[in-house]
Amino acid sequence: MSDTKKSKRLNINFKQYGILIALVVIVILFNILTNGKLLAPNNVASLVQQNAYVMVLTIGMTMVIIARHIDLSVGSVVAFVGGIVALLMYDMQVPWLVACLAGLLVGVLIGCWQGFWIAYVGIPAFIVTLGGMLIFRGLAIVLVEKTVSGLPTGFVSIANGSIPNFLGFAGYMDVVTLVLGALVIVSVILAAVRRRRADMKEGGLVEPMMSFIIRNVLIAAVIAYVTYLLSMSAGGTPIVLVIIGVLVVAYSFVMAKTKFGRRIYAVGGNLRAAELSGVNTRRVDFFAFVNMGVLASLAGIVTTSRAGAAVATAGNMYEMDAIAAAFIGGTAVSGGIGKISGAIIGALIMGVLNMGLSILSVDSAWQQAIKGLVVILAVASTFITSRKGSH
């Protein structure tokens, strides 16, 4: 094998392992520092429930960044949509499911509004979404003059409830959680095998078999351990975790297998080349922000459900968490590069930092400083890796 191919393969392996290894190291570190509290079963369930908003927003933000843009308005949209949904249920007695659908529709309209100015008028996304951040935060303050609480139980269960345990227990373990975990492990391994076979047929760079086996065994072990911890928690599998899982699978498919996903990469990688190849770049930009609006609205629903109430200050700094998670997960600042799976790992790293530092009673100001440092280091490692891969 030539030196060039070896370096490319090492670069690929580093990217595949680096983020996941970083997550594992951070989890182990904080579990030691917290005397095992971080990985207590109930805390693992809380980790998912408390940081679900980051994962939802990060999926959309990753797609926006890949398309070479940014969205600073998502935190304000979370507060605005959360307020609308809560008021529909509380003041107008609208069924919670209908209120949630109305909230998602508002997200579509917000995405259309911002996408129009960015894609068809040509105003930079930074400016449009900065304006959106001010507009929707102001509307949220006007809309939610005081805390709106007393929301329906079904709605609150979205972010706080668990999948019903209709299969009973095996000892102290929730059997439904164990079954779901086993299905996830099988699905992940089958998907990895299919990707490897496809790479071999296409004649691309293929990960060495031993490396492939070790990586997937480690991933399966991590999933199995998390499944075990969740099965021992008070409720079992959180409902919001299933929602996140569906989103990850769906958007990973969209980005890898659909025209829209490929065009986002094309537009972000080389805008001029995409235009010359016939891609309607304005339409791609427009729908990237429509999608972001929908996911920001979903994050607003999840956040309001988790709190059991709507407040005008909800979603404060959420855009920073989503952007940071996307960069930590390997999304390139310049666009054109990034994966949903990597972004979710980035969101988990942010979640572990949030929970670990909170358990350690670290002051919120220091928490922000530490997270900022992590973002800089993550982006720096991406730049260093890219430079090595180009030589």
N, C-alpha and C positions, 0 to 999 in steps of 0.2 A: 504494500500500500504506500502511495506517495505521501510526502510530508504534508502537502496541501490537504489531502483527504483526511489524514490523521488529525490535523489541526481543526478542520471543520467538524469532524466527529467529536473531538474533545469539546469543542464549543457547544455543539448540540447537547452532549451529555451534561455539561455544566449548567446549561439553561434548564434542562429537564430536572436535574437533581437539586440545584442551588436553592430555589425558592422553598421547595418542600423540606430540605434539610434545615433551612433557616427557621421554618415554622416549628419543626421538631425540637431544635435547640432552644428556641424561645420558650416553648411549652415546658420543657424539662427544667430550664433555668427558673422560671416563675413557680413551678411546682415545688422546687427545692426551697426557694425563698419564702414561699407561703406555707411551708411545712405540710405540703400535700393538699392544701385547701383548693388549689386551682382545679385539680382533677377529681375533686369530690363529685359523685354522680349528679347531685342536684345543681352544682355549679356548672357542670358541663352543659346541662339542659338550659340553664340560665344564660350561658355564654352564647348559645344559638339564638335564644329569644331576645336577648338584649341587643344583639348586633345584627339581627336580620335586616334592619334598614340599610346597614352598610353594604351587605351582600347584594341586595336588590339594586341599590343605586350604583354600585360598582359595575354591575353588568352593563347598564346603559352608558355609564361614563366611559367604560373601556371602549365601547363601540364609537362613541363620540370622539375620543382621543385618537383612536386608530384612524378615523376620518380627518385628522389633523385639527380638531376643534377643542373647545372646552365648554363646560356649562357651570356657571357660578350660581345659578338660580335654584338648584334642586332643593336646598334646605328650605327656602322660602315657599316653594311649591308644596313641600311636605306639610308645612303649617297651614297653608291656604286650603289645600284639598282636605286635610284632616278636619279643619274647621267646618267646611261645607258638609262633609259626611256626617259629622257629629250633630250639626244643627238640623239636618234632614231627619235624623233619627229622633232627636230630642224634642225639637219644636214642632215638626210636621208629622211626627209619628210614622215616617216612611219605614217599611221593613228593611232590616239591616243589609240584606243582600242587594236590594234595589238601590239603597244608598251607596253601597260600595261600587256598583256598576255606574251610578251617576258620577261618582268621584273619578273613576277611570275615564269616563267621557270628558270630564273637565280637563283631565291630563292630556287627552288627545287634542283638545282645543288649544291648550297652552302650548303644546308641541307645534301645532300648526302656526300659531301666532309667532313664535320665536323662529321656527324653521323658515317662514316666509321672509322675514327680514334678513336672515343669514343667507339663504339659498338664492332668493330671487331679487333682493335689493342689493345684496353684496356687502352688508354691514358685518364687520368681524364678529364672530361668535362671542368673544370676550366682552365686547361692548353691549351687544344685545342681551346677553344673559346677566351682565352686571345690572343693566336696567331692569331686567326681569326680577333679579334678586330684591331690588328696592320696591318694585311694583307689587309683587306678591306678598312680601313681608308687610307692606303697608296695608294691603287688602286684608291680610290675616288679622292684623291688629284691629282694623275697623270691624271685621266680621265677628271675631271672638273677643268681645269686650271683657268678658269674664270667663272663667273656666267652665266648660260644658261637660258635666259628668252625669252619672246615672245612665250609662249606655247599655244596650241590650246584652244579655249574657252570651248569645251566639256570636256577636261581634267581638266582644272582649276575648272570647276563646280563640280567635284567629291567631293571636300572638302569645296567649297565655295557656291555651289548652293543649291537650295531647291526644294522640290517636287512641280511640277506645280499645281497651284490652279485652277483646272478645275470645281470646284463645287461652286465657288463664295465665298461670305462673309456673315456671320451672324452678323450684326453690324460691328465691327472692327475685328472679329475673322475669321481666315482661316478655312473653313469648312472641307477641306481635312485633316488638322491637327486634328480637333475635331473627325472626323470619325476614323482616325488611332489610336488616343488615346483611344477611346471607344473599338476598337477591341483588343488593348493590354490589357486593364483592364479585358475584358471578358476572354481572353486567359489565363491570369495569374491566375484568380480565378478558371477556369475550371481545369487548370493544378494542382493547389493546392488541389482541391477536389479529383482529381484522385490519387494524391500521398498519400493523407490521407487514402483513401479507400484501396489502395494497402498495406499500412503499417498495417491497421487493419486486412486484410486477412492473411498477413504474420505473424501476432502475435507479431510484434515489438512494441517498445515504440511509443505511439501515443500522440500527443499534445492535451491537454484538449480542448474541443469544444469552450469554451469561449475565451481561448487564441488564438485559431485558427481563430475565427471570428474577434477578435480585430486586430490581425496581418494583416489579409487580407484586412480589411476595411482601415487600415492605409496605406497599400501599394497602394490600389486603390485610396485613397485620394491624395497621393503623385504624382502618375501618372497623375491623373486628373488635379492637380495644374500645373504640368510641361506642360501638354498638353495645358492648358489655356494660360500659358505664351508664349509658342511657337506659338500658334495661333494668338497672339497679336504682334509677332515680325515682322520685315520687310519682311522676306521671307517665314515664316511658318516652316514646318518640313525640317531640313537639310537633304540632300541626304545621307551624311555620317552617320547620325543617323540610317537610314534604314539599311545601310550596317552593322553597329555595331549590330543592333537588330537581323539581320539574322545570323551573326556570333555567337552571344550569344545563340540563340535557337539551332543552328546546333551543336555547341560544347558542350552545356549542354546535348543534346541527345547523342552525341558520348561518353561522359564520363560516363553517367548513364546507357545507354542501349545497348552499343556495346561491343564486345569482346575486341577490342583495348582499350577502356576506362577502362574496368575492369582490364585488364592486366597492364595498367599503374599504377593503384592503388596497384595491387598485387606486382609488381616489386618494387615500392617505399616503400610499407609497410613491406615486408620481402623478400628480394632478394633470399635467399636460399630456402625458402618455395616455392616461385614461380617457381624456377628451378626444384625442386623436383616434383611439380605438372604438369610439362610438358610444362610450358610457355617458349617460345623462347625469353629469356630476351634480347638477342642481337638485335633481330629484333624489339622489342618494343623500345629499346633505339634509334636504327637507325631511325625509323619512327617518333619518338618524335622530333628529330632534323630536319628531313625533313620538318615536319609540322611547326616547328619554323622558318625555312628558308623561307617558303612560307608566313607566317604571317609577318615576318620582311620585306619581299619584298612589301607586301601590305601596311605596315606602311610607307615604303619608297615612294610608289606611292601617298599615302594620304598626306604625309608631303610635297612632291614636288608640288602637286596640291594646297595645302593650301598656300604655298609661291608664287606659280606662277612662280617658277624658281628653278633651281638646283644649289646647292653650295657644295663645298667639306666639309664644316664644319657642314653640316646638320646632325641631329641625335646625336649630342654631349650630352653625359650623358643620353641618352634615356634608355639604359640598366638599369641604376640605378632607373629611374622612374618606369619601368616595374617590376623590382625585388621588389621595395618598395611597389608597389600597390598589388602585389601578397601576400606579407607578411601581409600587413595591412588587406587584405581581408580574412585572416585566414588560408592561406596555410602554412603547417608545414615546418619548416626549415629542419627537418630530412626526409621529404618525406612521401608519402602515404596518406596524408590528404589535402583536399582543394576542393573548388567548383568554377566553372566558375562564378556563380552569385555573390559569395562573392568577387572574384577578381575584378569584374567589379565595385562593390561598393568601393573597395579599390582604383581603378583607378579614380573614381569620387571624392573620398576624396582628392587624389593628385591633380586633376583638380581644385577643389574648393580652395585648398591651393594656387595653382599657380595663379589663377585669383584673389582671394581675396587679397593676398599679393601684387600683381601687382597694383590693384586698390588703395591700401593703400600706394603705392609708397615705399614699403619696399625694401631696397637694396638687390641685387641678392645674395650677400654673406650670409646675414641673412636669406633669403628664403631657401637656401640650409641647413643652420644650423637647422632651424625650421623643415624642412621636415625630416632631419636625426633624430631629437628627436622624431618625430611622429612615425617613423619606429621602433625605439628602444622600445617605449612604446607599440606599437602594438604587436611586437614579445613577449615582456615581458608578456602582458596580455594573449597571447596564451599559454605560458608556465605555467602561474599560473592556467589558466582554466584546462589545461591538468592534472596538478598535483592534483587539486581538484577532477577531474573526476575519477582519478585512485584510490582515497582513499575510 
